[in-house]
Amino acid sequence: MNKKQEKICDALGLCALVLIVLGGIWNVWSYLALGTLEATVTLLIVQTLFALAAFAAWKGRVPWLNLPVAVFGFVLAFTTNYAETTAFNWVFWLQTAAAGIASLVGTLLLFTGKLRARCVPWAPLCLLLVVALASLAVWRGWAAHDRALTGLARHTVWEVPAQFDSVACAQPGTVEELFYDTKAYGTDGRDVQKSALVYLPYGYDETKPYNILYLMHGTGDDQYYWLRTHAYNKTMLDNLIANGDIEPLIVVTPTFYVEDDFKGTGLDPLTYSFREELRNDLMPAAESKYSTYAESIDDAGFAASREHRAFAGLSRGAVTTFHSAFCGSLDYFAWFGTFSGSRTDADYFREHIQSEDFRDLPIRYLYVSSGVFDFALPRQEQDVGGMMALEPRLVSGVNTDFDVFPMRYHSMGDWHLALYNLLQRIF
């Protein structure tokens, strides 16, 4: 056995251990500084597992134990970072590289007979196993508990009860496609035709008024995303209404896309220009055809009925919610939901929601949500924290909530929970 090879392997293992531990401390401290308890606890568990694996690999000279750190580090680096906006969790890339190199080189030396393991590192391995199994048991236990709930719907951060999204409702609502004329407000103002899906509750009666929720998709999706692509959202709506947990309402799912505008050049302008389409074209088309609380399809009618109107969206749809509805149409909307997206700093909030036109309007409710492993979470914490510090109309726990869902990342699993919670908190 080559002593030089031993030293190389030990040095790589120790270097990986040091980088993983220091990176883990930085990672946990970063979330602690944001004030996100759920994410801080989760990341503390993850980083503890990483450190135990790296320590066992170095102590026992068993380099392949670093491989799980490299694999899971890569997955977390992918889910918690987004090149366009978020590099908050760059530490995972560092840990992936350190663990990967130590594992690859050390394992190669081990298999070629140039290196021999010291001993089985039982203590750190047993502790790692205990922490991993206990964490998995808690996660799956709570998820199974929430999934099996019966009776009234309740706010949950683990799973939507199966009775609401997995069982076909005996009183289903209907989904129609609404076509309307609009313009390319973000570019050349040309005439275009677009469509949105409209959910109508079971027993829809055009002689009575309904609350209305406009619900936006995210980047790369379309108006069908909420109610057809992921039809269990529609099933959940049906069952929540049938069970009496929410009042019957109309849901409109539009798209911020306008043909090929801004594709390849950044979509952010659409999150602002959708305001004009919303106010000038979509709302008049939807609320002239369907029965809402707007007594007239004009500025006065929409302003007078704002307490019966909500806007929510996911990812870039959440950004659209802030730019086009919350900051752009507070005179038309009183209820808001932003799932996994913000990209709006305190200065922009101050300029718009505290403008002369909007500063005296009541904000009935703002719901913010994200997943523990969602790349949008850090920016949401920063943006919403800045807004809350300057806006006295928003009070945490009174008319503003920020839910962080355990074990969730930037996906429909995250947003399905968010919609479940939002529906029970608006109107």
N, C-alpha and C positions, 0 to 999 in steps of 0.2 A: 504494500500500500504506500502511495506517494505522500510524504508529509506536506509537500508543497500543495498538492491537490486538496488535502485536508484544510490547510490554512485558507485557500481560496474559497472553499465551500463554507467554512465557518465565518469568514469575513462577509461573504454575500448574505448568509443567513442572519448575521448580526446587523448588517446594514439594513436589510429588509425589515427586521424587527424594530429597529430604531425609527425608521421612516413610517412604518405602520402605526406605531404607538404615538409618535409625535403628530402624525397626520390625524389620527383618531382624536387626540386631545383637541386639536384645532377644530375639527369637524363638529364635535359635541359642543365646544365652547361657542362656536358660531351660531348654532341653533339656540343655545341658552341665551345668548345676547339678543336674539330676535324675540325671545319670550314665548316660544312655542313649546309647551310642556310635552305634548304628544310626540313631536318630532325629536325633541331632546332625549326623552327616555328611549325611544326606538333606536336612535343612532347610538346611544350609549351601549345598548345591548349588542348592536351590530359590531361596533368597534371593539367591544370586549371579546367577542368571538374571534374577530380578526387577530387581535393581540395574542390570545391564547393559542391559536393555530400557529402563528409566527414564532411564538416562544417555544412551543413544542417542536417545531421544525428545527430551530436552532439548537435547543438544548439536547435533543436526542439525535441530532444530525440525520434527520429524516426530511429531506428537502421537499418531497412531494406533498407534505402537509401544507405547504404554501399555495398549492394549486387551487384549493377551494377559495382562498382569499383572492387570488387573481381572477377567478371566474366570477364570483359574486361581486367583487369590486368593479369589474367591467360592466356587469348588469346595472349596478347602482350608478356608475358613472354615466351610463347611457340614459337612465330614467330620470336622474336628478340634475342633469345639465342639458342646456339647449343652446347651440352655438349662436343663434341670433340674439338671444337676450340674457342667458343665465350661465355663468361659470362659477356659481357660488360653491359648488361641490367639486372643484378641481382636485381636491385631495384624493378622491376615489381613483382618478387617473394615475396619480403618483403611487398609490398603494397597489394598484393593478400592475404597474410596471415593475415595482420593487419585488413584489411577490412572484410575478411571472418569471423574471430573470433568475431569482434565487432558486425557484422550483426547477426551471429548465436546466440550468447549468448543474445544479446539485444532483438532480435525478439522472442526468446523463453520466456524470462521474460515478454514481452509485451503481448503475446498470452495467457499466464497462469494467467494474471491479477495481476502479482506482480510488474508491472511497468505501468506508464501512460505517454503518450506523453505530452510534455509541450505545444507546439503550432505548427501551420503550419509555417515553415520557408520560407515565401513567397519570401523574397528578394534574398537569394542565389539560390532558386529553379528557379525563373524567370530569373536570370542572367545565370544560367546553361542552361536553355532552349533556351535562345537567342543565346548563344555561340554555342551550339550544332546544332541548326537549321541553323544558318548562315554558319557554317563550312560545314554542309551537303549540303546546297544549292550551295556553291562555288564548292565543289567537283563534285556534279552531274551536275551542270551547265557547267563547263569546259569539263567534260567527254562527255556530250551530244553535246556540240559545236564541239569538235574534231571528234566525231563519225560521225557527219553529214557533215563534210567538203567534198567539191567536187573540181574537178580540179586537179592541180598538187599536188603531195604528198609533205608534209612538215614535218620538225622535230616537234615532239609533245612529251609532257611528260605526257599526260593524257590517250589518247586512239588512237589506229590506226583507221583512217577513215574507215567506213564500206565498202566503195567502193573498198577497197583493199583486205580485208580478209573475207568478207561475201557474195560477189557476184562472182559466177563462171565466170572465164575468157573465152572469146570467142576464145582466142589463148593460150591454156594451154600448159605448158611444160610437159615433161614426166619424170618418175622416174624409174630407173633401179636398180637392185641389182648387185653389182660387187663382185665377189669372188676372193680372192687372197691368196697366200701362204705366211706365215710369221713364226716367231719363238716366243717362250716364252722368250723374252729377259730379263724379270725381274727375272726369276727363273732358270730353267735348260736348256734353249736354245732348247727345243724340237721343232719339226716341228708341226705347227698347221695351220688350214685353217680358215680364217675369211671372213666377208663380210662387205660391206659398201653400203649405198644407194647413187645413183648419180642422181642429178637433171640436166636435159638437157633442155635448153630454147626452146620455140616454134620455129620451123624452123631451129633447130640445123643443121649446115652445117660443115661436117668434113673437108672441104677444107679451112676453115678460123679459126684463133686462137681465143680462148676465155679466159678471166680472170677466175680464179678458186678460190673458197672459200672452205676451209675445216672447217666443223662446228661440234663441239663436244658436246655431251650430258653431263649429270651429274650423280651423284651417284645413283645407282639402276635402271638406264635406259639403253637404247641400241641404236644401229644405226638407229632404226626406229622412235625414239622419235620425232625428228624435223619435218620430212616430212610425216609420216604416223600416228603416235599416235596423233599428233596435225597437222592435214592436212591443217589447215587454214594458216600455215606458207608457204606451197606450193602455196596455192591460192594467198597469198600476193606477193610472188615472181612472179607468172604469171602476176598479174595485174600491179605491178610496172614496169615490163619489157614492157608489152603491152601499158602502158600509156606513155612510154618514159621517166620515171623518173630515171631509172637505165639502164645501158647497159646490154644486154644479157650476162649471165655468167653461169658457171658450178658450182654446189654445191655438195660437197662430205660430207656425214655424217657417219663417222666411229665410232668405239667404242674403249675405252681404255682397256676394259676387255679382258682377255686372259683365256678362260675357267674358272676354279675355282681358279686361282692364287690369293693369298692374301685375298681372301674372309674370313672374320672373324679375320684377323690379321692386318687389316689396309691397305687401298688401295693406300696410298701415293706413294709407289714405282712405281706403274703403271703410275703415272703422269710424272715420269722421263724416265722410260724405253720405253714409247711410242715413244720417239724420234727416236730410232733405227728402230722400225717398220715403222714409218712415212717415214724416209729417204731411208731405204733399200728396203721396200716392197710395202707400200701403194702408195706412189707417183709414183714409176715406173709402178705399175699396172694400176693406174688411168690415168696417163698422156701418157702412151703408147697406151691406148685404145681410149682415148678421145682427142680432138684437143685443146691444150693449146699453150701458147707461148714458151714452152720448145722445142727447136729445136733438142735436144738430151736428152735421158733419162739417164743422168749421172750427176755427180757433176757439171760439167761445164755448162750443159744445164739448170739445175735447178737454179744455181747461176745467170746465165745471164738473166733469166726470172723472178727473184724474185719480181720485181715491178708489176707483173701481178698475184701475188699469195697472198692470205690472209688466216689467221687461226683465228678462234674464238671459244669460248665455254662458257658454263654456269656452275656455281657451281664448282664441281671438274673438269669439262671440262675447266673452266677458269683457274684453277690451272695448268691443262695439257697444256693449251695455253702458260702460262708463262714458265713452266719448259721445255717443249719439243719443242716449236716453237719459242717463243720470246727469251728465253735464250739459247735454244738448237739448233735452226735452223735459226738464223737471216740471215744467208747467203742464205737461200732459200725463205724467206718471208719478205715482207716489210710492210704489213698491218695486224693489230691485233685487236681483240675484246675480252674483258674479262667481262662476265656478272656474277655478284654475286659471285665472288671468287678471291682469290689472294694467300694467305699463302706463300708469297715469300718476304723475308726481303731485306733491302737495300744492305747488304753484298753479298747476292747471286746475285742480279742484277749487282753489281759492278764487281764481279768475272767473270761473263759471258758476259754481253753485252758490257763490256769495256775490254774484253780480246783482245789479239793481233789479233785474227781472225775476231772479230766483231766490234772493236771500230771505224773503219772508214766507216762502212756501213750506209747509210742513213736510217732512220726510217720514212716511209712515214706517218703513222698514227697509233695511239693507242687510242682505244675507250674503256672506262671503264663505267660500269653502275651498278646500284643497286636500290633497293626499299627503301623507307623511313623506313619500318618495316622489312627489310631484315637483318637477323642475320649476314650476311657477310659484311655489310656496314662498321662497325667500323674498321675491319681489313683491308678492301680495302683502306680506307682513310689513315691509317697508312702506309701501304706498298707502295701505289702509291705515297703518299707524300714523303716518304723517297727516292724513286727512282727518282722523279722529282727534288729533291734537288741535286742529284749527276750527273744527265744525261743531258748535255746541248743540246742534239739532240731532246729532248722532250720539247715542249713549249705549255703551257696550252692555249687553244683557237686557236692555230695555227695548230698543228698536234697532239694534245692530247685533248680529251674531257672526262669529268666525269659527266654523267647524273644520277641524283637521281630522281626516279619516285614517285610522291605523291601517298599515299594510297596503295602502292604495297609491297608485301612481297616475300619470296623465292619461286616463283612459275612461271609457264609458262606465266601468265599474265604480269609479270615483264619482262621476257626474250623475249616475243613476241614484246614488245615495243622496246627492245634493238636491236633485229634483224632488225626491221623496220628502226631505226635510222642508224644502221651500214651500211646497204645496200646502203643508200644514201650518205654515206661519204667515202666509199672506191672506189678505182680505178678511 
